[in-house]
Amino acid sequence: MKIAFSKRAIDDYDSLSGKLKLKADKQFSLLLKNFRHPSIKTKKYNEALDIWQGRIDRSYRFYFKFEGGVVFIVAITKHPK
């Protein structure tokens, strides 16, 4: 499986701190190996658009979808609590 990023996701990633980028990179690596890895806490976010949510840490989430053999990261955002 491969990973790709939308323009928005690239911009979101670029705005993260260095520490958050390292956490995101770790989670993306785990996602490619096992998208149900416990630390990612994946769940279906939008059934109609087939978008999933994954966890970077307690405060940040990423949104993705599967397109063929590619995991397409749509956005990375602060989690609204």
Backbone bond lengths (Angstrom), bond angles and torsions (degrees), N, CA, C in turn:
res aa  C-N    CA-C-N  psi(-1)  N-CA   C-N-CA  omega(-1)  CA-C   N-CA-C  phi
1 M - - - 1.438 - - 1.532 109.04 -
2 K 1.318 116.07 147.27 1.457 122.29 178.32 1.517 109.22 -117.98
3 I 1.327 115.38 168.91 1.457 120.81 179.22 1.524 108.86 -125.05
4 A 1.320 116.29 143.02 1.463 122.38 177.03 1.530 107.54 -139.21
5 F 1.321 115.37 157.63 1.458 121.14 -176.54 1.522 111.06 -126.15
6 S 1.320 115.65 139.48 1.464 120.28 172.48 1.531 107.90 -72.36
7 K 1.317 116.63 165.31 1.471 120.95 176.41 1.522 109.57 -57.19
8 R 1.327 116.16 -43.27 1.467 119.70 179.32 1.520 111.16 -61.32
9 A 1.334 117.26 -44.42 1.465 120.79 -178.94 1.523 110.90 -62.89
10 I 1.326 117.24 -37.19 1.469 120.75 177.19 1.528 109.71 -63.58
11 D 1.319 116.48 -45.83 1.466 120.66 178.56 1.526 110.80 -62.95
12 D 1.338 116.47 -42.29 1.466 121.12 178.01 1.524 110.38 -60.49
13 Y 1.333 116.55 -45.95 1.460 122.14 -179.33 1.523 110.54 -61.88
14 D 1.327 116.23 -44.77 1.471 120.89 -178.95 1.526 112.13 -61.42
15 S 1.322 117.37 -27.51 1.464 120.50 -178.59 1.529 113.21 -84.52
16 L 1.331 117.92 -7.45 1.465 121.04 179.44 1.525 110.74 -73.77
17 S 1.322 115.70 154.27 1.468 120.30 173.50 1.530 108.71 -69.45
18 G 1.312 116.12 164.92 1.465 120.48 178.72 1.516 112.45 -57.91
19 K 1.325 116.14 -41.16 1.467 121.31 179.85 1.525 111.06 -63.87
20 L 1.337 116.81 -43.10 1.462 120.07 178.73 1.522 111.77 -68.11
21 K 1.325 117.71 -34.15 1.467 120.37 176.69 1.523 110.45 -61.99
22 L 1.332 116.61 -41.45 1.472 119.91 178.20 1.525 110.84 -63.35
23 K 1.331 116.32 -42.33 1.469 120.16 177.69 1.529 110.71 -63.26
24 A 1.337 116.37 -43.57 1.466 120.74 179.92 1.519 110.10 -62.43
25 D 1.326 117.00 -44.95 1.472 120.81 179.64 1.526 110.86 -58.42
26 K 1.331 116.22 -41.98 1.464 120.59 178.77 1.527 110.47 -62.42
27 Q 1.335 116.72 -46.17 1.459 120.57 -178.84 1.533 111.22 -65.38
28 F 1.334 117.77 -39.09 1.462 120.57 178.28 1.528 110.27 -64.20
29 S 1.330 116.66 -38.50 1.465 120.76 177.79 1.532 110.42 -63.47
30 L 1.323 116.30 -44.91 1.468 120.26 177.25 1.523 110.89 -63.28
31 L 1.317 116.62 -39.24 1.460 121.91 -179.98 1.527 110.83 -58.61
32 L 1.319 116.80 -41.64 1.465 120.49 -179.23 1.531 111.68 -68.41
33 K 1.322 117.00 -31.42 1.467 121.03 -179.98 1.523 112.16 -80.55
34 N 1.353 115.96 -40.25 1.460 120.91 -175.88 1.524 108.16 -160.54
35 F 1.321 117.16 98.82 1.454 119.05 -174.22 1.527 113.21 -66.67
36 R 1.304 117.61 -8.78 1.474 121.62 175.84 1.532 112.13 -102.58
37 H 1.322 117.24 18.28 1.462 120.50 179.00 1.528 108.74 -56.98
38 P 1.336 117.83 135.46 1.473 120.82 -174.55 1.530 115.01 -56.62
39 S 1.320 118.36 -34.83 1.468 118.58 -176.67 1.526 112.90 -73.58
40 I 1.323 117.78 -18.23 1.462 120.65 179.31 1.528 110.69 -82.73
41 K 1.304 115.88 -29.83 1.472 121.96 179.99 1.530 111.78 51.80
42 T 1.317 116.56 51.94 1.461 120.46 -179.24 1.519 111.24 -66.12
43 K 1.315 114.29 145.55 1.456 120.33 173.39 1.522 107.90 -153.87
44 K 1.308 115.29 154.38 1.465 120.73 177.74 1.517 107.36 -69.34
45 Y 1.316 116.62 125.94 1.459 121.51 -177.75 1.525 111.64 -97.67
46 N 1.342 115.99 -43.14 1.462 120.89 -178.53 1.519 108.67 -139.42
47 E 1.305 116.32 104.87 1.468 122.36 -177.26 1.530 111.92 -61.63
48 A 1.321 117.25 -44.12 1.464 121.50 -176.64 1.527 112.15 -63.31
49 L 1.335 116.90 -39.00 1.471 120.86 -179.50 1.527 112.18 -95.33
50 D 1.333 117.26 -1.71 1.459 123.81 -179.40 1.534 111.86 57.14
51 I 1.337 115.46 44.76 1.467 121.08 -179.85 1.528 109.10 -106.13
52 W 1.326 114.12 136.32 1.454 122.41 179.47 1.515 110.22 -107.49
53 Q 1.337 116.16 159.64 1.458 122.45 175.75 1.514 108.67 -118.46
54 G 1.342 115.58 140.34 1.450 121.43 174.52 1.514 109.99 -132.48
55 R 1.305 115.70 159.87 1.464 121.64 -174.68 1.529 111.01 -103.43
56 I 1.328 115.86 131.64 1.467 120.75 170.78 1.528 108.04 -91.33
57 D 1.316 115.65 -50.97 1.464 121.81 172.50 1.527 107.76 -154.45
58 R 1.304 117.71 -165.18 1.472 119.85 -176.72 1.523 112.79 -62.65
59 S 1.336 116.75 -25.86 1.460 120.10 -173.95 1.520 115.33 -106.37
60 Y 1.335 118.72 -13.95 1.464 120.80 -175.28 1.521 112.30 -126.56
61 R 1.324 114.54 142.11 1.460 122.52 178.14 1.518 109.69 -128.05
62 F 1.323 114.76 155.84 1.465 119.42 171.56 1.521 108.21 -125.04
63 Y 1.302 115.19 152.53 1.461 122.46 -176.93 1.515 107.68 -120.22
64 F 1.332 115.86 135.78 1.462 119.44 -174.06 1.513 110.58 -148.76
65 K 1.332 113.99 166.79 1.459 120.85 174.49 1.511 108.00 -143.75
66 F 1.306 115.42 161.05 1.458 121.95 177.96 1.524 108.39 -98.32
67 E 1.312 115.83 127.46 1.463 121.19 177.46 1.530 107.59 -129.68
68 G 1.323 115.11 95.24 1.465 119.47 -174.86 1.516 108.85 66.25
69 G 1.324 117.16 -127.26 1.460 121.84 178.61 1.510 112.86 -93.96
70 V 1.331 117.08 21.63 1.466 121.65 -176.55 1.524 110.50 -120.09
71 V 1.322 115.31 135.54 1.466 121.02 169.65 1.521 105.06 -92.82
72 F 1.326 116.68 116.34 1.460 122.44 -175.53 1.525 108.87 -103.90
73 I 1.343 116.13 109.78 1.458 121.22 179.56 1.525 107.57 -79.24
74 V 1.317 116.04 120.51 1.467 122.50 -175.88 1.523 111.48 -88.94
75 A 1.349 117.45 -42.81 1.457 121.24 -175.91 1.522 110.34 -159.79
76 I 1.328 115.37 157.94 1.462 123.12 173.38 1.525 105.36 -130.90
77 T 1.328 116.32 120.77 1.466 118.85 -174.76 1.529 112.17 -139.11
78 K 1.326 114.31 160.70 1.455 120.65 171.95 1.523 106.83 -69.39
79 H 1.316 115.89 137.38 1.455 121.18 -177.57 1.528 110.04 -75.84
80 P 1.328 117.70 123.08 1.463 119.02 177.99 1.526 109.98 -74.23
81 K 1.303 116.33 119.01 1.477 119.87 -177.84 1.488 110.43 -103.07
